[in-house]
Amino acid sequence: MRRLPISVSNLWLRLLVAMAVICLLSACGSPGGAPVVSRNHTAPAKPFDRATHYTVKRGDTLYAIAWKRGVDYKKLAEWNRIRYPYTIYLGQRLRLNPAANRAGRKASTISKSSKHLNHKKTSTASQKTKKTAKKPSILQGSAAKDSRLPASLEATRKLKWQWPTNGAVIQRFSSRDSTRKGLKISGRIGQSVRAAESGEVVYSGSGLIGYGHLIIIKHDKHYLSAYGYNRKLLVAEGDKVAKGERIADMGHTADGKALLHFEIRRGGKPVDPAALLPKRR
């Protein structure tokens, strides 16, 4: 019998080994073998949950928290039963939306529990409920307390705004762009920043990310104005300022541009400052 060359024998040997490996792999994929896992599979992303509570940090004020969350400070105070002058405490947990759902769940629970009471107890509970309804709630009381604001701030008056600084407007307000809530006015570092209307300083600090050294002024029970990216703050919380009074020195943004970020909000919502400011000649 003629022998095959050594190279051909090696080739047949390799083919036999390959066939054996294929058989073993097929056996592993048969029922009872190890399960096959797709490494490309990813769990669906969880929907974004909007924060419902906020824990008070050092330097916070109720006005600053309301400004950061884009809500009316009066509503924030009402939701948390905080009365004027809206004092908050370090570590305090504030609710960022109405408590209506929680109240509704409590009412539903009470309704279900009352079915197990006898007629006499149900009548007694009904009478207590009627008596309680006649009393003003704490939330109503907190809203009423807001009317105790200083007369200069509570009185309804027509606000006459002025430009907070000199310079060209390099970015305008846009209701469709959340990054353009006000005006960006160019200038030089250290130039005067002035109150656009008279009012009370309700925030002066650097605790709101994205605003640098910031001042917020309350003008009446509806309007607030804010002045960001300052180099130096010249007023403190609680100070009364007059229209045109110098309140800060202009600073710059992270990229070194000297400018003032100026916002006006009504009821916690940004409005276009250019629509309220006098036209420049």
For each residue, the residues with C-beta under 8 A, 3 or more apart:
1:
2:
3:
4: 8 9 12
5: 8 9
6: 9 10
7: 10 11
8: 4 5 11 12
9: 4 5 6 12 13
10: 6 7 13 14
11: 7 8 14 15
12: 4 8 9 15 16
13: 9 10 16 17
14: 10 11 17 18
15: 11 12 18 19
16: 12 13 19 20
17: 13 14 20 21
18: 14 15 21 22
19: 15 16 22 23
20: 16 17 23 24
21: 17 18 24 25
22: 18 19 25 26
23: 19 20 26 27
24: 20 21 27 28
25: 21 22 28 29
26: 22 23 29 30
27: 23 24 30 33
28: 24 25 33 34
29: 25 26 33 36
30: 26 27 33
31:
32:
33: 27 28 29 30
34: 28
35:
36: 29
37:
38: 41
39:
40:
41: 38
42:
43:
44:
45:
46: 49
47:
48:
49: 46
50:
51: 54 96
52: 95 96 97
53: 93 94 95 96
54: 51 65 69 93 94 96
55: 91 92 93 94
56: 60 65 88 89 90 91 92 93 94
57: 60 90 207
58: 90
59: 205 207
60: 56 57 64 65 88 207
61: 64 65 86 88 202 203 237
62: 65 66 73 76 77 82 86 88
63: 66 67 73 86 202 203 216 218 224
64: 60 61 67 68 202 203 205 207 208 216
65: 54 56 60 61 62 68 69 76 88 94
66: 62 63 69 71 72 73 75 76 268
67: 63 64 70 73 203 208 216 224 226 265 268
68: 64 65 208
69: 54 65 66 76 96
70: 67 268 269 270
71: 66 75 76 96 268
72: 66 75 76 267 268 269
73: 62 63 66 67 76 77 86 224 268
74: 77 78 143 146 221
75: 66 71 72 78 79 98 268
76: 62 65 66 69 71 72 73 79 80 82 94 96
77: 62 73 74 80 82 83 84 86 142 146
78: 74 75 81 139 142 143
79: 75 76 94 95 96 97 98 99
80: 76 77 94 95
81: 78 138 139 142
82: 62 76 77 86 87 88 142
83: 77 86 141 142 145
84: 77 145 146 148 149
85:
86: 61 62 63 73 77 82 83
87: 82
88: 56 60 61 62 65 82 92 94
89: 56 92
90: 56 57 58
91: 55 56
92: 55 56 88 89
93: 53 54 55 56
94: 53 54 55 56 65 76 79 80 88
95: 52 53 79 80 99
96: 51 52 53 54 69 71 76 79
97: 52 79
98: 75 79 101
99: 79 95 102 103
100: 103 104
101: 98 104 105
102: 99 105 106
103: 99 100 106 107
104: 100 101 107 108
105: 101 102 108 109
106: 102 103 109 110
107: 103 104 110 111
108: 104 105 111 112
109: 105 106 112 113
110: 106 107 113 114
111: 107 108 114 115
112: 108 109 115
113: 109 110 116 117
114: 110 111 117 122 125
115: 111 112
116: 113
117: 113 114 121 122 125
118: 121 122
119: 122 123
120: 123 124
121: 117 118 124 125
122: 114 117 118 119 125 126
123: 119 120 126 127
124: 120 121 127 128
125: 114 117 121 122 128 129
126: 122 123 129 130
127: 123 124 130 131
128: 124 125 131 132
129: 125 126 132 133
130: 126 127 133 134
131: 127 128 134 135
132: 128 129 135
133: 129 130
134: 130 131
135: 131 132
136: 140 141 144
137: 140 141
138: 81 141 142
139: 78 81 142 143
140: 136 137 143 144
141: 83 136 137 138 144 145
142: 77 78 81 82 83 138 139 145 146
143: 74 78 139 140 146
144: 136 140 141 147
145: 83 84 141 142 148
146: 74 77 84 142 143 149 221
147: 144 154
148: 84 145
149: 84 146 153 154 221
150: 153 154 200
151: 154 155
152: 155 198 240
153: 149 150 199 200 218 219 220 221
154: 147 149 150 151 220 221
155: 151 152 220
156: 220
157: 220
158:
159: 197 219 220 223 276
160: 197 243
161: 196 197 264 273 276 277 278
162: 194 196 197 243 244 277 278
163: 166 185 196 277 278 280
164: 185 193 194 195 196 225 227 260 262
165: 185 187 191 192 193 194 250 260 262
166: 163 187 191
167: 185 186 187 191 259 260
168: 185 186
169: 172 183 184 185 186 274
170: 184 185 186 259
171: 180 183 184
172: 169 180 183 272 274
173: 180 181 182 183 270 271 272 273 274
174: 177 180
175: 270 272
176:
177: 174 180
178: 181
179:
180: 171 172 173 174 177
181: 173 178 263 270
182: 173 226 261 262 263 264 270 273
183: 169 171 172 173 261 262 263 273 274
184: 169 170 171 259 260 261 262
185: 163 164 165 167 168 169 170 259 260 262
186: 167 168 169 170 257 258 259
187: 165 166 167 191 250 258 259 260
188: 191 250 258
189: 231 249 250 251 252 258
190: 231 249 250
191: 165 166 167 187 188 249 250 258
192: 165 246 249 250
193: 164 165 215 227 230 246 247 248 249 250 260
194: 162 164 165 244 245 246 247
195: 164 198 199 217 225 241 242 243 244 245 247
196: 161 162 163 164 217 225 243 262 264 273 277
197: 159 160 161 162 217 219 223 225 243
198: 152 195 219 240 241 242 243
199: 153 195 217 218 219 220 225 240 241
200: 150 153 217 218 238 239 240 241
201: 204 215 216 217 218 235 236 237 238 239 240 241 247
202: 61 63 64 216 217 218 224 237
203: 61 63 64 67 208 214 215 216 237
204: 201 214 215 216 233 235 236 237 239
205: 59 64 208 213 214 233
206: 211 212 213 214
207: 57 59 60 64
208: 64 67 68 203 205 211 214
209:
210: 228
211: 206 208 214 226 228 229 261
212: 206 228 229 230 251 253 261
213: 205 206 228 229 230 231 232 233 248 251
214: 203 204 205 206 208 211 226 227 228 230
215: 193 201 203 204 226 227 230 233 235 247 248
216: 63 64 67 201 202 203 204 224 225 226 227
217: 195 196 197 199 200 201 202 224 225 226 227 241 247
218: 63 153 199 200 201 202 223 224
219: 153 159 197 198 199 223 224 225
220: 153 154 155 156 157 159 199 223
221: 74 146 149 153 154
222: 266 267
223: 159 197 218 219 220 264 265 266
224: 63 67 73 202 216 217 218 219 264 265
225: 164 195 196 197 199 216 217 219 262 263 264 265
226: 67 182 211 214 215 216 217 261 262 263 264 265
227: 164 193 214 215 216 217 230 247 248 260 261 262
228: 210 211 212 213 214 260 261 262 263
229: 211 212 213 250 251 252 253 259 260 261
230: 193 212 213 214 215 227 233 248 249 250 251 260
231: 189 190 213 248 249 250 251 252
232: 213 248 249 251
233: 204 205 213 215 230 236 247 248
234: 246 247 248 249
235: 201 204 215 239 241 247 248
236: 201 204 233 239
237: 61 201 202 203 204
238: 200 201
239: 200 201 204 235 236
240: 152 198 199 200 201
241: 195 198 199 200 201 217 235 245 247
242: 195 198 245
243: 160 162 195 196 197 198
244: 162 194 195
245: 194 195 241 242
246: 192 193 194 234
247: 193 194 195 201 215 217 227 233 234 235 241
248: 193 213 215 227 230 231 232 233 234 235
249: 189 190 191 192 193 230 231 232 234
250: 165 187 188 189 190 191 192 193 229 230 231 258 259 260
251: 189 212 213 229 230 231 232 258
252: 189 229 231 256 257 258 259
253: 212 229 256 257 259
254:
255:
256: 252 253
257: 186 252 253
258: 186 187 188 189 191 250 251 252
259: 167 170 184 185 186 187 229 250 252 253
260: 164 165 167 184 185 187 193 227 228 229 230 250
261: 182 183 184 211 212 226 227 228 229
262: 164 165 182 183 184 185 196 225 226 227 228 273
263: 181 182 183 225 226 228 270 273
264: 161 182 196 223 224 225 226 270 271 273 276
265: 67 223 224 225 226 268 269 270 271
266: 222 223 269 271
267: 72 222
268: 66 67 70 71 72 73 75 265
269: 70 72 265 266
270: 70 173 175 181 182 263 264 265
271: 173 264 265 266 275 276
272: 172 173 175 275 276
273: 161 173 182 183 196 262 263 264 276 277
274: 169 172 173 183 277
275: 271 272
276: 159 161 264 271 272 273
277: 161 162 163 196 273 274
278: 161 162 163
279:
280: 163
281:
